[in-house]
């Protein structure tokens, strides 16, 4: 299992999608990341 950080571009995309009320599952699909990764990022920030 490799660890890759979210890029600044991905973080900004997450912020934009949150503001647009996009579900986390859809965000994960668009960004090709796991839901767990996004939930961890959202919890951190």
Backbone bond lengths (Angstrom), bond angles and torsions (degrees), N, CA, C in turn:
res aa  C-N    CA-C-N  psi(-1)  N-CA   C-N-CA  omega(-1)  CA-C   N-CA-C  phi
1 X - - - 1.445 - - 1.529 108.19 -
2 X 1.312 115.96 127.41 1.456 119.80 179.37 1.515 110.36 -101.65
3 X 1.306 114.33 150.42 1.463 120.64 180.00 1.521 108.43 -108.32
4 X 1.314 116.47 118.95 1.457 119.94 174.52 1.518 108.37 -127.18
5 X 1.308 114.87 131.75 1.456 119.63 -179.57 1.517 110.64 -75.06
6 X 1.325 114.45 156.47 1.454 119.14 173.74 1.525 108.25 -71.78
7 X 1.306 115.84 137.15 1.455 119.61 178.23 1.525 109.44 -78.36
8 X 1.306 115.19 165.28 1.462 120.14 177.56 1.528 109.90 -60.50
9 X 1.317 115.85 -37.86 1.474 120.29 178.81 1.530 110.36 -62.22
10 X 1.338 116.81 -42.23 1.462 120.22 178.75 1.528 111.00 -65.72
11 X 1.334 116.24 -41.11 1.467 119.97 179.49 1.519 111.16 -62.61
12 X 1.321 116.49 -39.81 1.469 120.14 178.50 1.525 110.84 -68.80
13 X 1.323 116.89 -36.98 1.465 120.67 177.11 1.527 110.04 -63.94
14 X 1.329 116.66 -40.81 1.467 120.89 177.67 1.522 109.61 -61.58
15 X 1.319 116.83 -44.78 1.470 120.76 179.21 1.531 110.83 -60.27
16 X 1.321 116.39 -45.02 1.470 120.17 179.49 1.520 111.16 -63.15
17 X 1.325 116.74 -42.10 1.462 120.02 -179.56 1.528 111.42 -68.64
18 X 1.342 116.35 -36.12 1.470 119.01 176.26 1.518 110.54 -61.41
19 X 1.329 115.78 -44.35 1.466 120.35 179.11 1.523 111.69 -63.04
20 X 1.324 116.59 -29.91 1.463 121.59 178.35 1.533 111.99 -87.57
21 X 1.340 116.26 2.95 1.463 123.03 178.28 1.537 112.79 61.90
22 X 1.320 116.12 37.65 1.472 122.03 175.80 1.527 107.20 -78.52
23 X 1.332 118.20 133.46 1.470 120.67 178.72 1.537 111.31 -62.91
24 X 1.324 115.81 148.98 1.465 121.54 -178.41 1.526 110.50 -59.04
25 X 1.302 117.85 -37.68 1.468 121.03 179.61 1.535 110.41 -59.37
26 X 1.317 116.81 -41.74 1.467 121.08 179.05 1.528 110.72 -69.28
27 X 1.337 116.52 -40.55 1.471 120.28 176.77 1.524 109.77 -57.62
28 X 1.314 116.70 -45.46 1.461 121.68 -178.75 1.525 110.40 -61.66
29 X 1.312 116.81 -41.05 1.456 120.43 179.84 1.528 110.76 -64.96
30 X 1.326 116.88 -45.55 1.467 121.39 -178.95 1.530 111.31 -63.83
31 X 1.335 116.40 -42.43 1.464 120.74 -176.69 1.529 113.00 -85.73
32 X 1.337 116.36 -5.62 1.470 121.63 -177.36 1.527 111.33 56.78
33 X 1.329 114.60 45.54 1.469 123.62 176.63 1.521 107.91 -126.63
34 X 1.320 115.96 161.24 1.467 118.60 178.73 1.526 109.95 -77.16
35 X 1.324 114.29 155.93 1.468 119.09 177.12 1.520 109.89 -61.14
36 X 1.331 117.09 -37.50 1.467 121.23 -179.12 1.521 111.08 -60.62
37 X 1.327 116.98 -40.04 1.463 120.87 178.46 1.518 110.30 -60.79
38 X 1.318 116.22 -44.54 1.466 119.64 -179.05 1.523 111.33 -68.17
39 X 1.326 117.03 -41.15 1.466 119.23 178.56 1.527 111.14 -62.93
40 X 1.332 117.21 -39.29 1.471 119.97 177.07 1.532 110.60 -62.67
41 X 1.314 116.37 -42.98 1.463 120.47 179.84 1.529 110.72 -64.28
42 X 1.317 116.62 -41.64 1.468 120.81 -179.87 1.530 110.45 -66.37
43 X 1.313 116.76 -37.30 1.471 120.77 178.64 1.522 110.61 -66.65
44 X 1.346 115.88 -39.47 1.468 121.17 179.89 1.518 112.56 -64.06
45 X 1.312 115.73 -38.52 1.471 119.38 -173.73 1.482 109.83 -112.15
